[in-house]
Amino acid sequence: MFSISREFSPCGKYCAYISQQGKFVVHDVETSDIHQVYTPNMHLNVPCTSFAWFQVGGDAPAKTKKKSKKARASLGENVQLLVAFGTSKGGVAFYSLATASIERSCKGDGHTAPITAIYFNASHNPDTLYTAGADGKVIEWSISQCKQQKVHHIGVEKLSCVLAHGDKILTGAKQLKLWDAESGTVERTLAGHTANTQLLQLISLDEEHVYALSGSVNDRNLSLWSLSDEDATSAVAAFALDDVPEYIAPKIVDRKLHLVAVSRTGVAHYFVRDMGKLSVKKPYRAAHTFEIAVDTVSTKKQAVDRLPVFMATVQYAAQQEQILLGYGTEHSVRFEHIAIEEDVKQNVIIREPMKVMEGKAKDGELKAKTPILDKVEYLNSANSARKSVKEVEIPMEVRLENLSTPKTSSKNMIHLLMQGMHSRDATLLKSVFAVDDAEMIQQTLERLPSQYVSPLLNELSHLMQMKTMHVKTAVCWLKPLISIHASQLMALGSINLLANFSTCLGIIEYRVEHLNSLSKLRGRLGLLIDQIDRSKNQAANLDDITSGNVLVYQEGDDSDVESMLEKDDPDLPGSSNEEMYDDDDDDDDGEEDETVHENGDFGSFVKRRQNGYSKKDSDEESMDVSD
């Protein structure tokens, strides 16, 4: 993937861009080979963020003249081709293509933030560079003196591009603003883009007709603005692309604009418009589009792959009716001149894959292949004598389990808690708060550093806003936290302490607000529930009573019956009847008395046996006794 910073050299012989790693890569357009790769010193800390080509030692032409291919391939003896680097530290350095090194660095304070854009215009002022930074400044640099000249404080917003013409400076951010370089005031604000401007090019027909072409990050249309018209605040024309523009190359030929724009999808769009007949009613469509497709015969694939076009121009084409395309990837780039056919609007160019083209050797060269090593093992004296061990493939499930969060313990809970609060990892915090052991929570909070007390309060306040289960967890952690770190919390002061506990106090007051009414409701509900329980218990007891036996008879042994009969026999000595007879000697007739006593004894015997026998059985026994 290429960065936005990509430009052809003024002679058209070289093409350069800044890679994603901060390296400056130069390609030879004729051979498509890498000419130079410059890695800045400590490029991880001070990478190149932008660059601009310029020439020193010769008179730069005011207007671009048509040159032959051989004239473009070589520079004059007195002309030196340099590159101005803008770094992430806000400084400017000059790189020489001849020596492949930094020749000198500009003196001055520079920007306090990375340089986002650098602009050089040989026709306007061949000794001045303009840089825009993320600190909202535009700085003028002198090339000959190699030092900072003037600083323009544009504002606080981050600038993304800049250009200058005459005494005017045009800066781009979310809006385009035209400034007076002398007074430092804003003359006009050009509104039309919805995002930050990332492309800005100057188009000058003459002194009275000056335009600026811009493209933003999230806009598929290129906008053309008039800088010479003092009342114009909107675009005078728009050019539609299939995606966000990443590179533009305008050229004026006979007061006609020949514009080549490359979109993010890797398609080159070619526009031709008369500058005297511009309209803003609807965006202009491209007259021709160019895209590169991979040949499916060599790859034996049904799906057609695309080689993205990253640069295109008609200014440095070999012939007038041709376009120069640069396509491929960062690892393999190829430049080619393609003829422009008027009848063909959409041009799909089929080419072999880049690896296949690199593998073919040129005539007269030896065919050599470089082995591709997937894995390299370095042997030393310790493992050189060992036999190769068969590699065991570990399943993906086991790998994911090994990467899972370890179980919390008293030793690593404090580390997991600090790591979770530092990285705001919800998974780690959830695993720590899931522990409900009071002793472990106490030990963890005792080891908690003081700077993590406030973040922990915020996390607990967030938990208290959730469901009841999370509230219970938050309270289990909040109580020991306050008791352990009470002195540190009191040292914060009443204002800061109230600010830290405002969320917790608000949640607690909200939950306790309805506690009184809920307690009354709970008492009434308790009475109703108790009454319902009593009714159920009474109904259950009534069912037990109705279903129970009224009388239970247990039949005794025959020996008990005989003993009872012997006891009640009047003929036996010592019986109870004799005592009754003795007590009743003074009565009237003995037989009558005996009959009466027998009847009385029988009745009393029947009465005594009713408690142990049923009525039917008692009648039968009484009949046996009377006999």
C-alpha positions in Angstrom: 0.0 0.0 0.0 1.4 3.4 -1.0 1.3 6.6 1.0 -0.2 9.8 -0.3 3.2 11.3 -0.7 4.3 10.3 -4.2 5.6 12.5 -7.0 7.5 12.5 -10.3 10.8 14.4 -10.4 10.9 17.7 -12.4 12.7 16.0 -15.3 10.3 13.0 -15.3 13.1 10.5 -15.0 12.4 9.4 -11.5 9.4 8.6 -9.4 9.5 8.6 -5.6 7.2 7.8 -2.7 7.5 7.4 1.1 6.8 3.8 2.2 4.7 2.9 5.3 8.0 2.3 7.2 9.2 5.9 6.6 11.7 5.0 3.9 12.2 7.1 0.8 12.1 4.9 -2.3 13.1 6.2 -5.8 12.3 4.3 -9.0 13.7 4.7 -12.5 10.8 5.3 -14.8 12.5 3.9 -17.9 13.6 0.6 -16.4 11.0 0.3 -13.6 13.9 -0.6 -11.3 14.5 0.7 -7.8 17.1 3.5 -8.1 17.6 4.3 -4.4 16.1 3.4 -1.1 17.0 5.9 1.7 16.3 4.9 5.3 16.6 7.9 7.6 18.6 7.8 10.7 16.5 6.4 13.6 13.6 6.2 11.1 11.4 4.6 13.7 11.5 7.8 15.7 12.0 10.4 12.9 10.4 9.1 9.8 9.8 11.2 6.6 6.3 12.5 6.5 6.4 14.5 3.2 8.8 15.5 0.5 9.1 17.8 -2.6 11.5 17.7 -5.6 13.5 20.8 -6.5 16.6 21.7 -8.6 19.6 23.7 -7.6 22.3 25.2 -9.8 20.4 25.9 -13.0 17.7 28.2 -14.1 14.4 26.4 -13.6 12.1 27.0 -16.6 9.2 29.2 -16.0 7.0 27.0 -18.3 7.2 23.4 -19.1 8.4 22.9 -22.6 8.1 19.7 -24.7 11.3 17.7 -24.4 12.5 14.7 -26.1 13.0 11.4 -24.3 16.8 11.8 -24.3 16.6 15.3 -23.0 14.4 14.2 -20.1 16.7 11.3 -19.2 19.6 13.5 -18.4 20.1 16.7 -16.4 22.4 19.6 -17.1 25.9 19.5 -15.7 25.3 22.4 -13.4 21.8 21.2 -12.2 21.6 19.2 -9.0 18.5 17.3 -8.2 17.5 17.5 -4.5 14.6 16.4 -2.3 13.3 18.4 0.6 12.2 16.1 3.5 9.7 17.0 6.1 10.1 15.0 9.3 7.9 14.0 12.2 10.0 16.3 14.5 9.0 19.4 12.4 12.4 19.9 10.7 13.4 20.2 7.1 16.4 18.4 5.5 17.8 18.4 1.9 18.6 15.0 0.4 20.9 14.7 -2.6 20.1 12.1 -5.2 23.7 12.1 -6.5 25.3 11.2 -3.1 22.3 9.4 -1.7 22.6 11.2 1.6 21.4 14.2 3.6 23.5 17.2 2.5 22.2 19.7 5.0 19.4 20.5 7.4 17.6 23.8 7.7 18.2 25.9 10.8 15.4 27.2 12.9 12.9 26.2 15.5 10.6 24.7 12.9 7.3 23.0 13.7 6.4 21.7 17.1 4.5 18.8 15.4 5.0 16.6 12.4 5.1 18.3 9.0 2.1 17.2 7.0 2.8 19.0 3.6 5.6 20.6 1.8 5.3 22.8 -1.3 7.7 24.2 -3.8 6.9 26.3 -6.9 9.9 27.1 -9.1 7.9 29.6 -11.2 6.6 31.5 -8.2 9.7 31.7 -6.0 12.5 29.2 -6.7 14.3 29.9 -3.4 11.4 29.3 -1.0 9.8 26.2 0.5 6.5 26.2 2.3 5.7 23.7 5.0 2.5 23.0 6.9 2.4 21.2 10.2 0.0 19.6 12.6 0.6 22.5 14.9 -1.4 24.9 12.7 1.6 26.8 11.3 3.0 27.6 7.9 6.7 28.2 7.7 8.7 29.7 4.8 12.2 28.2 4.4 15.1 29.7 2.4 16.8 27.1 0.1 20.0 29.1 -0.5 20.5 30.2 3.1 19.1 26.9 4.5 17.2 28.4 7.3 13.8 29.4 8.5 12.5 32.7 7.2 8.9 33.5 8.3 6.3 31.8 10.4 2.5 32.2 9.7 0.3 31.3 12.6 -2.8 30.0 10.8 -4.7 28.6 13.8 -5.0 25.6 16.1 -6.4 23.1 13.6 -4.2 20.5 12.0 -3.2 21.5 8.5 -3.0 18.8 5.9 -1.8 20.6 2.7 -0.5 24.0 1.6 0.3 26.0 -1.6 1.4 29.5 -2.3 1.0 31.9 -5.2 2.1 35.5 -5.2 1.3 37.0 -1.8 -1.4 34.5 -1.1 -1.2 31.2 0.9 -3.9 28.5 0.6 -4.1 26.1 3.5 -6.2 23.0 3.6 -7.8 21.2 6.6 -11.5 20.5 6.9 -11.9 23.8 5.0 -9.8 25.6 2.5 -8.7 29.1 3.6 -7.0 31.7 1.5 -4.6 33.9 3.6 -2.8 37.2 2.9 0.9 36.4 3.5 1.7 40.0 4.4 -1.1 40.8 6.9 -1.8 37.2 8.1 -5.6 37.6 7.7 -8.1 35.3 6.1 -9.5 36.6 2.9 -11.8 33.8 1.9 -13.0 30.4 3.2 -13.7 27.9 0.5 -16.3 25.4 1.8 -17.3 22.3 0.0 -15.4 19.3 1.3 -16.8 17.2 4.1 -13.5 15.9 5.5 -9.8 16.9 5.7 -8.2 17.9 2.4 -5.4 15.6 1.4 -4.6 16.7 -2.2 -4.0 20.3 -3.4 -2.6 21.4 -6.7 -2.1 24.8 -8.3 -3.3 25.4 -11.9 -2.3 28.7 -13.4 -3.4 29.8 -16.9 -2.0 33.3 -16.5 -1.8 36.0 -13.9 -5.5 36.6 -14.1 -6.7 33.0 -14.1 -5.4 31.0 -11.2 -7.1 27.9 -9.9 -6.6 25.3 -7.2 -7.6 21.7 -7.5 -8.4 19.8 -4.2 -9.5 16.4 -3.0 -10.6 15.3 0.5 -10.4 12.0 2.4 -14.0 11.0 2.2 -15.1 12.7 -1.0 -15.1 11.0 -4.4 -15.2 14.3 -6.2 -12.3 16.7 -7.0 -13.1 20.4 -6.6 -11.7 23.2 -8.8 -11.6 26.6 -7.0 -10.9 30.0 -8.5 -8.2 32.0 -6.6 -8.2 35.0 -8.9 -12.0 35.7 -8.4 -12.2 37.5 -5.0 -15.9 36.9 -4.6 -15.9 33.1 -5.4 -16.3 31.0 -2.2 -17.6 27.8 -3.9 -16.2 25.4 -6.4 -16.4 26.4 -10.1 -16.2 22.7 -11.3 -16.2 19.2 -9.9 -14.7 16.0 -11.3 -16.3 12.6 -10.3 -14.2 9.5 -9.6 -15.2 6.0 -8.6 -13.6 6.3 -5.2 -11.5 8.7 -3.0 -8.7 10.3 -5.0 -5.1 9.6 -4.0 -3.1 11.2 -6.7 -3.7 14.0 -9.2 -1.6 15.3 -12.1 -3.0 18.4 -13.9 -1.5 19.8 -17.1 -2.6 22.8 -19.2 -2.4 22.5 -23.0 -3.9 25.3 -25.1 -6.1 26.6 -22.2 -7.5 23.1 -21.8 -7.1 21.1 -18.6 -5.7 17.6 -19.0 -6.3 16.0 -15.6 -5.2 12.5 -14.5 -6.6 11.3 -11.2 -5.9 8.0 -9.5 -8.5 6.7 -7.1 -8.1 4.4 -4.1 -9.3 1.4 -6.1 -6.3 1.7 -8.4 -8.2 3.2 -11.5 -6.7 6.1 -13.4 -9.3 8.7 -14.7 -8.4 11.0 -17.5 -10.4 14.3 -17.9 -10.1 16.9 -20.7 -12.0 20.2 -20.2 -11.9 23.7 -21.7 -11.1 26.1 -18.9 -13.3 28.8 -20.5 -16.4 26.6 -20.3 -16.6 25.3 -16.8 -19.9 24.5 -15.1 -20.7 23.4 -11.6 -24.2 22.0 -12.3 -23.0 18.4 -12.2 -19.6 16.8 -11.8 -17.7 16.0 -15.0 -17.2 12.3 -15.9 -13.8 11.0 -17.1 -13.3 10.8 -20.8 -11.1 7.7 -20.3 -10.4 5.2 -17.5 -7.4 2.9 -17.3 -7.0 -0.2 -15.1 -4.6 -3.1 -15.2 -5.9 -6.7 -15.0 -3.9 -9.9 -14.4 -3.8 -12.5 -17.1 -5.8 -15.6 -16.0 -4.1 -17.9 -18.5 -0.8 -17.9 -16.7 -2.3 -18.0 -13.3 -5.0 -20.6 -14.2 -7.6 -18.8 -12.1 -11.2 -18.0 -12.9 -11.3 -14.8 -10.9 -9.6 -11.8 -12.5 -7.2 -10.0 -10.2 -6.3 -6.3 -10.6 -2.9 -4.6 -10.4 -3.6 -1.2 -8.8 -2.4 1.9 -10.6 -0.8 4.2 -8.0 0.5 7.0 -10.3 -0.4 8.3 -13.7 0.4 11.4 -15.7 0.3 12.9 -19.2 3.0 15.5 -18.5 5.9 13.1 -18.8 4.5 10.7 -21.4 6.7 9.8 -24.3 4.2 11.1 -26.9 1.3 13.5 -26.8 -1.4 10.9 -27.2 -0.1 8.7 -24.5 -0.4 8.3 -20.7 2.3 7.1 -18.3 1.0 4.6 -15.8 2.7 3.3 -12.7 1.1 0.1 -11.3 1.9 -2.8 -9.0 2.8 -2.9 -5.3 5.5 -1.5 -3.1 7.6 -4.6 -3.7 7.2 -4.6 -7.4 6.5 -1.5 -9.5 6.3 -1.2 -13.3 5.9 1.9 -15.5 4.4 1.8 -18.9 3.3 4.3 -21.6 -0.2 3.5 -22.8 -1.8 5.0 -26.0 -5.0 7.0 -25.5 -7.7 5.9 -28.0 -10.5 8.3 -28.4 -13.1 5.7 -29.2 -12.4 3.6 -26.1 -13.7 5.1 -22.9 -12.9 2.2 -20.5 -9.4 0.7 -21.1 -8.6 -2.6 -19.4 -5.0 -3.6 -19.9 -4.1 -7.2 -19.4 -0.6 -7.9 -18.1 1.1 -10.9 -16.6 1.5 -11.1 -12.8 4.5 -9.2 -11.4 6.2 -12.3 -10.1 6.1 -14.0 -13.5 7.6 -10.9 -15.2 10.3 -10.7 -12.6 11.2 -14.3 -13.1 11.9 -14.0 -16.8 15.5 -13.1 -17.6 16.4 -10.6 -20.2 18.4 -11.7 -23.3 22.1 -12.3 -22.5 21.5 -12.7 -18.8 21.8 -15.9 -16.8 18.7 -17.3 -15.5 19.2 -17.5 -11.8 16.6 -18.3 -9.1 16.9 -17.2 -5.5 15.6 -19.8 -3.1 12.7 -18.8 -0.9 13.2 -20.0 2.7 10.0 -20.3 4.7 11.8 -21.1 7.9 15.4 -20.7 9.0 16.9 -22.4 12.1 20.2 -21.2 13.4 22.4 -23.9 14.9 24.9 -23.4 17.6 27.2 -25.7 19.6 24.4 -26.7 21.9 21.8 -27.9 19.3 24.0 -28.7 16.3 24.5 -32.3 17.3 20.8 -32.9 18.0 18.7 -34.8 15.6 15.8 -33.0 14.0 12.7 -33.5 16.0 9.4 -34.0 14.2 7.3 -30.9 14.5 3.9 -31.5 16.1 1.1 -29.3 14.9 -0.8 -27.8 17.8 -4.6 -27.4 17.2 -6.0 -23.9 17.1 -8.3 -24.7 20.0 -5.4 -25.5 22.3 -3.6 -22.4 21.2 -6.6 -20.2 22.0 -6.9 -21.9 25.4 -3.2 -21.1 26.1 -3.8 -17.5 25.2 -6.9 -17.3 27.5 -6.8 -15.2 30.7 -5.2 -17.1 33.6 -7.3 -17.9 36.7 -7.2 -15.3 39.3 -5.3 -16.0 42.6 -4.0 -14.0 45.5 -0.7 -13.5 43.7 -1.8 -12.3 40.3 -5.1 -10.6 41.1 -3.5 -7.2 41.8 -1.5 -7.4 38.6 -4.6 -8.3 36.6 -6.6 -5.5 38.2 -3.9 -2.9 37.5 -3.5 -4.2 33.9 -7.2 -4.2 33.3 -7.6 -0.6 34.6 -4.6 0.6 32.6 -5.7 -0.9 29.3 -9.5 -0.7 30.1 -9.8 -4.4 29.3 -13.4 -5.4 30.3 -12.5 -9.1 30.2 -9.7 -8.8 32.7 -11.8 -6.6 35.0 -14.7 -9.1 34.8 -12.4 -12.0 35.8 -11.1 -10.0 38.8 -14.5 -8.7 40.0 -15.9 -12.2 39.7 -14.0 -13.2 42.9 -16.3 -13.0 45.9 -13.8 -14.1 48.5 -13.7 -11.4 51.2 -10.2 -12.2 52.3 -8.8 -12.2 48.8 -10.5 -8.9 48.1 -9.0 -7.5 51.3 -5.5 -8.6 50.3 -5.8 -7.3 46.8 -6.9 -3.8 47.9 -4.2 -3.6 50.5 -1.6 -4.0 47.7 -3.4 -1.5 45.4 -1.2 1.6 44.7 -2.7 5.0 45.5 -2.8 6.1 41.9 -5.3 3.3 41.0 -7.8 4.2 43.7 -9.7 6.8 41.5 -9.8 4.5 38.4 -11.1 1.7 40.6 -13.9 4.0 41.9 -14.9 4.8 38.4 -15.1 1.1 37.5 -17.1 0.3 40.6 -19.5 3.2 39.8 -20.0 1.8 36.4 -20.8 -1.6 37.9 -23.3 0.0 40.3 -25.3 1.3 37.3 -26.0 -2.3 36.1 -28.2 -5.1 37.4 -28.5 -6.3 41.0 -25.8 -8.9 40.7 -23.2 -6.3 39.5 -24.3 -4.0 42.3 -23.6 -6.7 44.9 -20.2 -7.2 43.4 -19.5 -3.4 43.5 -20.5 -3.1 47.1 -18.3 -6.1 48.1 -15.3 -4.2 46.6 -16.4 -0.7 47.6 -16.6 -1.3 51.4 -13.1 -2.6 51.9 -11.7 0.0 49.5 -13.1 2.9 51.6 -11.9 1.3 54.8 -8.4 0.5 53.6 -7.7 3.7 51.6 -9.7 6.1 53.9 -6.7 8.3 54.7 -5.8 8.7 51.0 -9.4 9.6 50.1 -9.6 12.1 52.9 -6.4 13.8 51.7 -8.1 14.6 48.4 -10.3 17.2 50.0 -14.1 17.6 50.1 -14.5 18.9 46.6 -12.4 16.1 44.9 -13.9 13.5 47.2 -17.4 14.5 46.3 -16.5 14.5 42.6 -15.1 10.9 42.9 -18.1 9.6 44.9 -20.8 11.6 43.2 -21.8 8.7 40.9 -21.9 6.2 43.8 -23.8 8.5 46.1 -26.3 9.3 43.4 -27.0 5.6 42.7 -27.2 4.8 46.5 -29.6 7.7 47.1 -31.8 6.6 44.1 -32.0 3.1 45.4 -32.7 4.1 49.0 -35.3 6.7 48.1 -38.1 4.1 47.8 -36.9 2.0 50.7 -39.5 3.3 53.2 -42.4 2.7 50.9 -41.0 -0.7 50.0 -40.7 -1.7 53.7 -44.4 -0.8 54.3 -45.4 -2.8 51.2 -43.3 -5.7 52.4 -45.1 -5.7 55.8 -48.5 -5.8 54.2 -47.5 -8.5 51.8 -46.1 -10.4 54.8 -49.5 -10.3 56.6 -51.3 -11.4 53.4 -48.8 -14.3 52.9 -49.1 -15.4 56.6 -52.9 -15.4 56.3 -52.8 -17.4 53.2 -50.4 -19.9 54.8 -52.7 -20.2 57.9 -55.7 -20.9 55.7 -53.8 -23.5 53.9 -52.7 -25.1 57.2 -56.3 -25.1 58.5 -57.6 -26.7 55.4 -54.9 -29.4 55.6 -55.7 -30.1 59.3 -59.4 -30.4 58.4 -58.7 -32.9 55.7 -56.6 -34.9 58.2 -59.5 -34.9 60.7 -62.2 -36.0 58.2 -60.0 -38.7 56.7 -59.0 -40.2 60.1 -60.7 -43.2 61.9 -63.2 -42.4 64.7 -62.9 -45.8 66.5 -60.0 -48.3 66.3 -60.6 -51.8 67.8 -57.8 -54.1 68.6 -58.7 -57.7 69.4 -57.0 -59.2 72.4 -55.9 -62.9 73.1 -58.3 -65.6 74.4 -56.5 -65.8 77.7 -57.4 -62.2 78.4 -61.1 -63.0 77.8 -61.0 -66.1 80.0 -59.4 -64.3 82.8 -62.0 -61.6 82.6 -64.8 -64.2 82.7 -63.2 -66.0 85.7 -63.0 -62.7 87.5 -66.6 -62.0 87.0 -68.0 -65.6 87.8 -70.2 -65.4 90.9 -69.6 -69.1 91.9 -65.9 -68.8 92.3 -64.5 -67.9 95.7 -63.0 -64.5 96.2 -64.9 -63.0 93.3 -66.2 -59.6 93.3 -69.8 -60.8 93.3 -69.5 -62.3 96.7 -68.5 -59.1 98.2 -71.5 -57.5 96.6 -73.7 -60.3 98.1 -72.3 -59.8 101.5 -73.0 -56.1 101.4 -76.6 -56.7 100.4 -77.7 -59.4 103.0 -80.4 -57.2 104.6 -82.3 -56.8 101.4 -85.6 -58.5 100.5 -85.7 -61.7 98.5 -82.3 -63.3 97.7 -83.3 -64.5 94.2 -84.6 -61.2 93.2 -81.6 -59.5 94.5 -79.4 -62.0 92.7 -81.2 -61.4 89.5 -81.0 -57.8 90.0 -77.3 -58.1 90.8 -76.7 -60.3 87.9 -78.5 -57.8 85.7 -76.5 -55.1 87.2 -73.3 -56.9 86.8 -74.1 -57.7 83.2 -74.9 -54.0 82.5 -71.7 -52.9 84.2 -69.7 -55.5 82.2 -71.3 -54.3 79.0 -70.4 -50.7 79.9 -66.9 -51.6 80.7 -66.3 -53.4 77.4 -67.6 -50.8 75.1 -64.4 -49.0 75.0 -62.4 -52.0 73.7 -65.0 -53.8 71.6 -67.4 -53.0 68.9 -71.1 -53.1 69.6 -71.7 -56.3 67.7 -68.9 -58.2 69.4 -70.0 -57.0 72.8 -73.5 -58.3 72.3 -72.2 -61.7 71.3 -69.9 -61.9 74.3 -72.8 -60.9 76.6 -74.9 -63.7 75.2 -72.2 -66.2 75.9 -71.8 -65.0 79.5 -75.6 -65.2 80.2 -75.7 -68.8 79.0 
